[in-house]
Amino acid sequence: MHEPTGVHQTLVRSGADLTPYEVQFLDLSGLTDLVAEPETWTFLASNQALSFATHGTFRYFGKFPPPVARRLISAYTVPGDTVVDLMAGSGTTGVEALLSGRTAILNDVNPFSALVARVKTTRIATVEARAALQQVRLVVEEGLAQPVAPSGLRNTDHWFLPETQTSLGAIRGAIDMVTRGEVRDLLLVALAAVVRKVSRATTQQGRLFLDATTAQLDALPAFLKAADKLIDRAASLPEGLVTVTSEDVRELAVRSRAPLVVLHPPYFNAYKYSSVNSLEMAWLGIDRAAVRRREIREFFKTAKPDKLQDFLSDMTAAATRAVDWLAPGGRLALMLGDARLGGEHVRVVRPLLDALSDRLVVERLIMRVPKFTEASWAASQRRTTAELGASKMYDFIVVLRPAHG
């Protein structure tokens, strides 16, 4: 599937073209001395337009933007190269690598994220997938499935109506009867894609808030629609090699060295991904508590600046490990943002770069400036209604090279 024309169009500015606020924000972040010509990137395509190929498979809050992945891949690799993303989230880098004629190695500590990334980067035969979907539909409609209950979710009745639980349990049981692993995984991700939509939780924010008006008694129609769309898009993927693992990046053995390694970690005080996706993980039988113990300590909503040192310690270890994946002359691309606590700007990016300065040198600094709606990460920094829309928060893409050799 080809992306729509112009979907990766980006407004690039630097030097004298930066606005006074952008210059001020760079100064506030302590980054003005790192490079002579900082840049800004503004992506001109809407979020809807960026859902092409398999990018729109699952609404992953805080998702790595496809235009960032595409620009980095184009700048630092050539067709046939391997791109490594060690905190791959929902697999944006892998999809863009496939569409650009590269191979990819993806990893995420959360097995749910790894599952989504694997499905989004796996080409699949339409006929076999549709046959499996038809089988699931018949099994559910005829009541032949062994229902599967969500695991590790203590307040199931708070988030799901009884009828919805019955419907989701039957779909999950029917999916478990599918024999081929790749097709079963695709159907599981399609199920995950509708879990929140049919629940009593809002679909508009990463954090879970009750919105009972959105609940749907029967999840089957939404599931069939999501699966049908995903089958079409997965079948349209180009042939290519993408491997996906689910391990702690700090303990991950180096399997290949690449010209480009990407790190898009959770942002300090922004999201707790094992909680954001807790409903979906429960219905897929993934132990959220076990995942939580392995995640980078991001300290969502603690409002305690001293916790930043723990985040930086984890991220320094992760980034240091990422350097080992670099081929000679390779580049590490880090995307991260600062935080706002108690109305005060808290530097996150600069302290991390300082901690890595003995191994990595900043070569390029880009500030992402949203065009349509502010990034969900930036919105998450607002703690009161009065702060909405005020004090714009931008995040950064930093390209680094090894300090020695």
C-alpha positions, 0 to 999 in steps of 0.5 A: 500500500502506497502512502498518500501523496505528500503525507510526509511533507514537512516544514523545516526551518532553522537559524533566523527562521525560528520564532522568538518563542521557539528560541526562548523554549530552546533556551529554557530547555538548556539546549541552545549551545549544543549545535550552531543551527537548531532546526524545527520540523512541522508535519503538514499531514493530519493525524488521519492522513498519517494512518496509511498502510498499517499505521492506523492499526491501533491507537497508540498514545504517544506514538512515534510519528511516521514522518520522523521515522521516514526522515531519519531513515532517509537521511541515515540509511540506504535501501537494503540497510537495517534500522534498529528501534529498541523502544519500538512501541507500536512499530512505526519505525518498522512500518516505515523501514518496510515502505522504504526498502529497509529491514528492521529490528524492533524491540519493546519491553511490553509484549503487547506493544511488541505484538502490535509492532509484529502484526503491523510489519507482517504481510499476510495472505488475504484469503487465509486471514479472511477465512479465519475471520469468517470462522471466528464470526461463525463460532461467536454467532453460534455460541461455540467458543469457550469464553475467555475472561480478562486477566489481572483486571480487578475492576472489570465491571467498572470498565465493561458492561456485563453484555460487553464482557460476554461478547469480548470473551466469546470473540477472544475464545474464538480467536484462540481456535485459530491455528496459524500464529500470524493470523491469530496475532492479527485477529488479537490486535484487531480485538485489542483495537476495539476493546476501549471503543466498546468499553465504558472508558473514554477513547479520547485520552490516554489515561483511563476515564469513565465515559459510560455513553461510549459503551457497546453491548456487542463488540462483534460488529466493531471487531469484524470491521477492524479486522477486515480493515487490518487484513486489507492493509497487512496484505498490502505491505511490501515483502521485507524482513522485520524481527520483533522481540520483547526484552528490556533494552538494558539487557538485550544482546546485540544481534546486529550493528546498524547505521541508524538506531532509534530510541523513542522512550516514554517521557518523564511524567507523561504516560505509564504505558502498562496502565494506558493499555491495561484494558487491552492487555487484560483481554489478551492475557498479558500480565501488566504487573510483570511488564510494569516492573521492567519498564523505564521508571517514568513516574507519571503524575508524581509531581516530584522532580527528584524522581527525575534522577531515577528516570535519567539513570534508567535512560542513561543505561538504555542509551548506553546499551543502544550505542553498542548496536551502532555500526561504524559511522552510525547514528543514534536518534533520540526523541524525547521531551522535557516536562512541566511540574507544578507549572515549572519547566523541568529539563529532561533532555539536557541532563540525559545528553550530559550523562551520555556526553562521554560516549555520544556527541550531539550532531543535530538538534530538531524541535518538533512543532505541531501544526494541527493539534498539540501532541498528546505528550504536551497535553499530558503536561497540563494539570488544570483547565487553566493551563490548557493551550498555554505555555506550549511544550515541544519535544526534540529529536536529537541525532548523536554520533559516537564520541570515539570512532 
